[in-house]
Structure formats: C-alpha cells, structure tokens
Amino acid sequence: MRVLGLSRFALMCCIAAAGCGRQAALVTGITGNGVASTPVLESSIPKVAGVYNGTVVETSQGRSIKAKLKITLKQSGDKLTGIFDIILKTLQDPFPITKGVVVSSHGKTILHFTIEGSPGRNAKAVAKLVGKTLKGTAKVPAHNGPAVRYKYATKKA
C-alpha cells in the first residue's frame, strides 16, 4: 500500500512539473502498480492556422478606408507566420506576417505578430481568437510617414 501511495505521489510530481513548460507534455500512469495507466495531457497551444476572411478599417490622417481582408496563418508550435491581405475593389495588397506568437492564458487565445510593410513601416499587431472569430488591431508608427491604424474582424473559413 505504501508503494502505491509513493507511485501516486511520483505521478502527481510529474504532472506538476509538466505544467511548468509551454509545450504539451504527455505523462502516463505508472504501470505494474495495480492502477490503470491514464494519459494526462497538459493544455497545449491552440491550433490557429488557417484562412480567416472579414473586413479591415484603415485609419490615417483623419481618413478611414474599409476593405475586405484575408488573413492566412501558418503555425509551428507557438510560432506564427502568414499573409495579411487587404483586398480593395481594384487592388489586392498582401503583407507578410512575421515574428508571430500564439499565447494561451486563462482560457484566452491572443496572437502577437508583425505585419511587414516598407522598411521602417512595419505594423505591430495583436488579435484575440474566440471560437472561429479573430479580432484585432495593428499600428504603424509615424516614422517615415503618417501613423496608420488598422482594426479588423475575421472569421475562419
């Protein structure tokens, strides 16, 4: 009985240690102790990859333009890349998404990334994913041009 208690204690220590990392960890029960082996999966980084369609409002120098938006995300673990594609009536303007990271905390999924523009004109973006809806903002600082703000709302296709 004491061996069984120590085995359970060791299992609980493994589960607690697994919870300290950012990557998913699978811890199995200890075999040969009369207790069924049960896998325990640490909450992992949510899968956000895919295509999101919606709209974006670009505001600069007191003027606003509303356009269609297509965001294509690729994911590897908590890293994120993709395309932020603003679609106007006569023009499609794709911008690379770089330096992205997916953060999951307290049941919320937040994406932080850079939208690359011309040199020195990159936008810092943040978005919140709720279900299949991705909403966020981005800002290009007033460096070598006017400040530009983006507010977007998309839904996973």
N, C-alpha and C positions, 0 to 999 in steps of 0.2 A: 504494500500500500504506500509506503514511503517513497519507493522508486517511482510509482505512478504520479505522486504529488510533485516530485522533482522534475519529472518529464513534462508535466503541465507547466511548471514554473519556467523551464527552459523554453518551451514553446511560446509562452507569453513574452519572455525577454526577446525572442527572435522577432515576434510580431511588433513589439515596441520599437526595436532597432530598425525594422523595415520602414516604419512610419517616419523616420527622420530623413530619409532620402527623398529626391524629387522624382525619381524614376519608379515605375511599377516594380514591385517585388513579390514573388510568389514564395510563400512559406508553407511547407506541408507538415502535417502532424507527424509525430514520432511513431514509427512502426514497431511492432513487437511488444507493445505495452498494453494490449487489450483494448486500446482506444482506436476507433476508425480514423484513418488518415483523411483529414479535411483540408483542402487548399484554402488559404486566406490571401486575397488579392488586395493589395494596397490601392487606394484610389489613384488612378493614372491620369495622365494629361488627356483632356478631352480631344476627340478627333474633330478638327475644324476644317480639314481640307475639303475643297470642292469649289463649285461656282455659285456665286451669290449675285442676284440681279435686283436692281432697285433704282433709286434716284440719289442725286447729289446736288447740293446747292453750294455754289462757289461764290464767295463774297470778297470783294476787294474794292477799295476806294469808294465806298458807299453804293456800289452796284452789285446786284446779285444775278446769277445765271443758274437756272435749274436745268439739269440734263439727266439722261439715263446713265446708269453706272453698272458695270460688270466687274466684279472682283473675283479673281481666280486665285485660290490659295493652295500651296503645296506645303506639306508638313513632314517633318522628320523629328520625332520626339516632341520636345517643346519648341523647336526651331521652326520658323515660318518664312516662306518667300512667296512670290506670286506677281500678279499684274493688277493694277488699279486702272481700269479702262473707262475713261469718260467718253460718252457717246453723244455727240451733238448731231443735229439734223444732217449736216454735210461733212462732218469730221469725226473721226474716231481717234482718240488720243490716249494710247496705253502708256502707263508709267510703271516701271519695275518696283515691286515691293521687296525690300531687303531688311536685314537685321531684325527680323520679326521674332517675337517670343510669345508663347501662349502661357498664361498664368491662370491657375485654378485655385481659388481660395474661398472658403466659407460658402461653397455652392455656386460661386460666380466664376464665369469664364471671361477673362479680359485678354485682349490681343494688343500688343505694343509693336509698332513697326515704323519703318521709314519709307516714304514714297519718294523715289528719286526723281528730281527734275533736272534743270540745267545746273551746272556747277555752282554750289553755294545756295541753291534754291530748293533744297530738299524739305519735305514736309514731315513733321513728327506726328504720328497718328496713334490713336487709341480707340478701341472698339469693344463693345460688350456683346457677347453672344448669349441670347436667351432662346432656347429651343432651336429653331432654324432661322431666327432673325438676328442680323448683325447690324448694330447701330453704332455710329462713332463720329469723331471729329478729327480734323487734321489742321495743322497750321504751318504755313511757310512764313518765316520771319522776314521783316523788312530789311533785307540785305541784298544789295544789287538790284533792287526793285521793290514794288509795294508789297505790304503784307497781304497774304491771301489766307482765307479760312474756308474750310470745307466741312459740311455737315451732311452725313449720308445715312441712309437706311436701306437695307437689302434683305432679301430672303433667299435661303438656299434652294437652288433649283432641283 
